[in-house]
Amino acid sequence: MAVDIYISAFDKTKIQDTVSGAMSKYVNLQDQEYEERLFLHRVIWMLVFVAIVIAVLIRGLYKLQVVEYSEHATKSKKNQYVIEPVPPTRGLIYDRNQNLLAGNVPTHTLEITPEQACQTRKTRSNCMKKLLRVLDGLITINEKDWRKFHKAYSKNRRYAKGFQSIPIRYNLTTSEVAVLAAQRYRLPGIHIKASQKRYYPYANSLSHVIGYVRRVDQTIIDRWTPEQKINYKGTAFVGVKGIEKQYENILHGVKGNQRNERNVFGRVISSKLIKPSVPGKSIYLTIDKRLQEVAENALGAKAGAVVAIDPNSGEVLALVSKPGYDPNQFVSGISSQQFQQLQLNKARPLYPRALKGTFAPGSTIKPFYALGALYYDLTHGKKMFSCGGTFRIPGARHTWHDWKRGGHGTLNLAKAVRRSCDIYFYDLSAKMKIDRISEFLTLFGFGQPTGIDMPRERLGVLPSRAYKIKQHKRKPRTPNMSNLQWRQYKALVRQRQKWYLGDTISVGIGQGLFTSTPLQLASATATMANRGKLVIPHLLRAVRPSGSKDLYYLTPEVENSAIKEYKIDKKFLAEVKRRRKVLGLIKPEHWDYVHQSMVDVVHAPGGTARRLIPLAKKEFEFAGKTGTAQVVKIKKGDHWSKKKVPEHLKDNALFVVFAPADKPKIAVAVIVINGGHGGAAAAPIAGKLIRTYMDILNQQNKPAGENNSNDTLLTKDTPDPSTLTVKNLLKRPVVNSKVLKPRVPNNLRKSNPRINKKIKQPAITRSNTSNTTAVTSTTNNVNIDSGTTSSNTHGGTNVKKPVARKKAQKARAMTRARARARLREIDLEKKMQKQKQNQKQKKNDEIRIIETPKPR
């Protein structure tokens, strides 16, 4: 219910009065002083805060500008200036006659700079696609190069990195460089960068000796020392095999430094060379390329190894492992398919047989057994032995047979070596026993390292009791084995570890457990030739620093400050000295006896290597020993036919030899894999090698006046001097030859003063009996007949007819013409010789420039 309240006029007046009274009593609530104090406090606190912030900023500026100035200045300079490594040029490798075996050749790399290829960043992807499409139509780019490029480009797509060049193709050919240069206007951002890469001119010949280089990867970097990591910055290739790996420290050189100035975007503004790189030293090997080629050609298509050593110095003259491979394909990176083909090849071209191949030495070991028997006084040279063709151990059922059916009859030690009688050495090894055999053969280096300066040399196996125990070492017992099984296993191990006389019999002819490398055989043969003066084989001959003409020759066992990289273990040197001391106790007559028996192998009737007699040419004598080693074991009762046996199961042919027998200058070991008989397959190879080496020595030792290798040699193919013309002379090979000067008559000397100075007067003889006048010009067995005149004999006086006089005049005219022609030929020869010398000098200058390139 609404209640209406009615206010009277009196009440309204009363209320208004009350309100107006309250308004008259109003109090001002705003405090001015308080507001001022509050504002002042706020201003003060704000000023304090600003002062603190300014103080912090000033402190930070002081710290940056004063305290840490040098540090930040250095960082700023590092951002502006970048020190980049300058890789050195790799050293060269030569043979002993200064033939280049490993060099550096220029190569070209195709690179793309994305920023220069496209003007804006937005259109870069489309622009790059068009550019790559044009490139693909001009040159061939394989999938591997495409993947590498796209991988690098995806990491390089930021704007600040767009100026960096990215390689897309390596090893451009000259034709491809020409095509790209001609199409340069269509290819913006394309650059062809020139550099150097390793090149091996004799690809398959010295691949196992020189080795190769390949690109640096993370596995190689992980094996480097901190010093190597610093020195190898910027280096793209490193040696991984052969001499390239063995003397990496000599060949690499020392890196240099280059300072590049960059702007804020990282672009290079200027460059300055701070420290030039030092090129690697050049290496001269002991290898003779001529002997290497002779050995390789003599081996032909057969797999095998040939090692030739100078017994006086230990220099390795030839080191052949066949088949070989092309190391050039490893330089820029070999494809997986090519590498798989090399690995799966049955001929094993990647296997260095001369250094790591272990083969049974066969009968080549018999001269060492003969020397050991004389040293231990087990026999003497005149003691006779009866060979019936078979040998048996008392109490054993097995029968050992000789290679010749029916045996060799009665013979002594020298004849046993000459005819390679197996039965004699079966009996001799049984008397020597394995302990003496192992002890004596160790002196010649069998089963021991030779000390050659090549990586990872294999030692072969020299059998002994300790070796057999180590070979059949007992394994620990497993929890599953019962006591009975454990006892049976221990008995079996003891039985296998025991050395039997039958093992010694097989070792007695260089088979069974006995294995050696071709390098060990050559080194032992050199020791035999030296009568116990053991030498350490080595391949390094000299070192030449870059930019120098001085050669520092290596002397093994003597520390050379210029060649610190050649090191020999002290323990090995101590062992070598011990072996030399023991070998020095062998009597000289024992050395003479064994040497003569090895000479009889080649030169005496019944010798197994008489094929070499024609190669000696009655100038010297060979001292060698043939060997034939079985590849597979022949079971009793099996019929073995040499004609029907497969090629891979044929015997290995071996031959060791040194020559001349009285003053040895070379020792050779040859093995022909599955070659058959040593005298038929291996001996001719060694004979050709030694014949070539002796010819080289004879040419070097001839006096200057004699007709040596640099003189003109007249053979049956040489045309008659009377028919020589300028045209015929041009067909003849031009060499640095001694000019042959003809002799002419007196009348020519008077008419031609030029001839008078250079040509002596010939001897003109007249015969009273035949009335014949002949003018003969002879020099170095070259006769130039001037003609003859016919005459009659009457009353013992010379009567010249007009016909004879005319013929004599005609003969003199012909002689005069021939002399003039010969003078023209002499002048032409001199000109051609001078041209050849200029070409040779120019070639040497080019090689010298490659060896010491100017820093870039």
Phi, psi and omega in degrees: 000128179281134179248117180275125178254121181254123180257130181282167179297327179294317179295320179298318180294321179296322181291316180298319178297321180296318180292316179296326176293321179294322179293326180289341179259024184290141181247131179283115185276341182284126181256111183292318181295320179296318179297320180294317179296319179297317179296318181296319178299318180295318179297319181296313179297323178295318179296322178296317180297316179296321180295320179295316180298317179296321179296319178296317179296318179296320179297317178296319177296320179296319180295318181288318187274335185245301186292311185254029184296312184297321181295313181287330175295321177296317178296323179294319178294325178295324176290330180273318181246127180243127178270116180248143181285148175247106183294143180280162175281134183288142180293160182264161180235128179238164170269186185292341179256019177065030170275129184290123179254332178212120182226185179242131180238150178291144177222159184237139179238133179270125181233153180235133174254108185302321182296322180280337179285329183228139185283319182244159182286330184292323183266011186293319183296314179293321180296318179295322179298318179295318181297316180292328178293321177293319179298319181297333178278344182264316182230168180265125178234118183282173184294326181297317178293324178297316181297317179297319181294312181295326177293317179289325181290324178294330177276356190238025189267355176294151185298320182293343182256002185292342182277348182283136181279147182237123178289141180236338180208131179256160173055059176289141176280167180296323179293321178292322176298319179295319179297315180294323178294323180290329182260023184298326182294337179268355188235076177290142180084003180268134178227143175248112184261128180267140178208191180236148175223162181285142180220136180244105185295328179256085193302296186272351188285308187243029184296324181280343178270307183286323186079210179199171175245157175214170184294147180287132175233182186292328179296324177287320180297324181295335181272352182282151172280164178303323178294321178293322179299324178289315183287336184263011176295129182087351180281132183262333185233151179214146180286137183234350181218155171059214181297326179301325178274320184299317183244044177299321181294329178283317187282333188289310184093195182237132182288156174250183181229143179226132181260123179250131177265131183238156174268190184293338179271354179093004179285143180281123180267314181211161180226147179217130180278115181273310183226115180290149178284151178258114181299156179292158179284151176272144184246136174247119182270164176279352182294138173255115185299328180294316178292324178299316180292321179298316181294319180293317179293326179290325177293327179067225181275356181285147172275143180173194182212146177225130178230127178237130184231141170279111185293345181276330183238344183084006179289133179275113184276329179210139178217094188250130170231119185234138004281163178249194181215170180266109181287347181294333181285347177272344187295308182268000180110113180274145179286159181295327179292316179295318180293323178293323177296321178292321181289323183273355179295128183294334179285349177054066181292339181277356186266118179281092186295325183294331185257324186241349180287125179251124183225156173292126183289342178064214185287353177295346181274350187296322176300328179289323174296320180297318178294322178295321178296321177291323182293319180273004177059041177272343178202174174224168189297332184265354181291130185264152181221142181258120179255114179260000178100347179224157179216135180224146175269133179303128180090354180254149181269341183284143179241129176263136184250155175274159180291340179254123180294134181089349176082184184251004180076209182274130181206164176254189185295316181296319179291329177294322176290319182298314183266001177056054181284117181290320184298320179301316184279339168300311182293320181294318179293326176295326178284322181290324183068161191292329182295313179292322179300311181296319181295318185284318182290337175297329180298331180268002174096005177289134183074007182236157175290143178278341181086012180294148182275068175220148183284142170059060175280136177271153188258344186072190182229118169257106188298146176199171178296318181296324179295318182291325176295319179291326182292325181246052181291138183287135179271155180293155182288138177266154182298335183281348184278132176279173180296321179294315179297322180294320178293320178294321179293318178295323178294322179294320179294317179297324179292321180287329181283342183287138179267127183254158179296328178297327175296321179294324181298317180293322178293333182297339176245020175076032178226199183076232180280351187283123174221152177209164177265156175303327178293321177295320178297317179294319179294318178294323178294322176296322177294320175298318180294327181276002182058044174097353178279089187290135177242156180262116179293141179210156181254337180279125180254315182203163179227136177237118177297155181294136180078008181238153176259359182277136177253132176255106185278146182271137172237105181301150180070001176240123183291124181247119183294334180279341180233072180286341183289340177275112184232143176236133180298137182295325177295321178294319178297320178296321178293321179297317179296322179295317181294321177297321181296318180290318179295333177291347179277348180289137184290145179300325181293333176290319175298316181300318183296313182291321178298318180293324177295324177289328175294322179294334177302328182260317194255347182264156177299139181086357177292150184274359181227040183287355177294340185276352184302316179298331181287336179288330178055033179058020179265327181205179180239140172276149171229106187216182177206129178275163178206145176225120185243132179289145178266324179235157179276133180264122180284156180295131179093348178284142178264121186251110180252123181295331181284327184267349183291141178297158184298319184284355179252004179289160182292152173278136180260130181230156176200132174238142186201151168223154183203155343298156186293327182278322178227083187299135177237348179205141176234133188230141171233131183231137170226130177246115182293126180055038182272342181101231183279139182296322181292333183267326186257315187269323184299316179299328179295313178295323180297316179296321180296314181291321178299318178296318181293320179293324176296321178297316179295321179296321178293323179289330184269356181289144177298162184296330183282341184280166181277094183261199185295338180269359179266164178282123180258124179267124181241186180292339179275354180286130182291161179296132182301333181290339181258006182289133174230175178297323180295316178293325181294324179294335179283339183281146177294135181263124178230170175287086191249160174277127186290130177273120186256117179283159178253140186232165181292171182293323182297327176289323180298324181285324184280335183234101181296334179295319177291324183300329182279328191255339189240133180281161181284129179284165178269119180255119184246141175240130181264130178285337183275320183257352181051042182247130177255125182228136175249117186240130176244118184233133172208121179053049176065022177250116183254129176245103182281131181270351181119168180230158177240138180274143179211164178247153178259125181217111177066024178075011179247155180275120179243112180267124176270161179302325180295317180295323180294319178296320179294323178294319178296320179295321179296320178295323178295319178296319179298319179298317180295319179296322179296317178297318179298321180294322177297320176296321178296321179297315178298319179295319178299317179298318179297317181292322177297318179295320177298318180295320178295321178295319178296318179296318178296320178296320179295319178295322178295321178295318179296321181294325178292321179294323182293322184237073180289152177286145179295141181274000000 
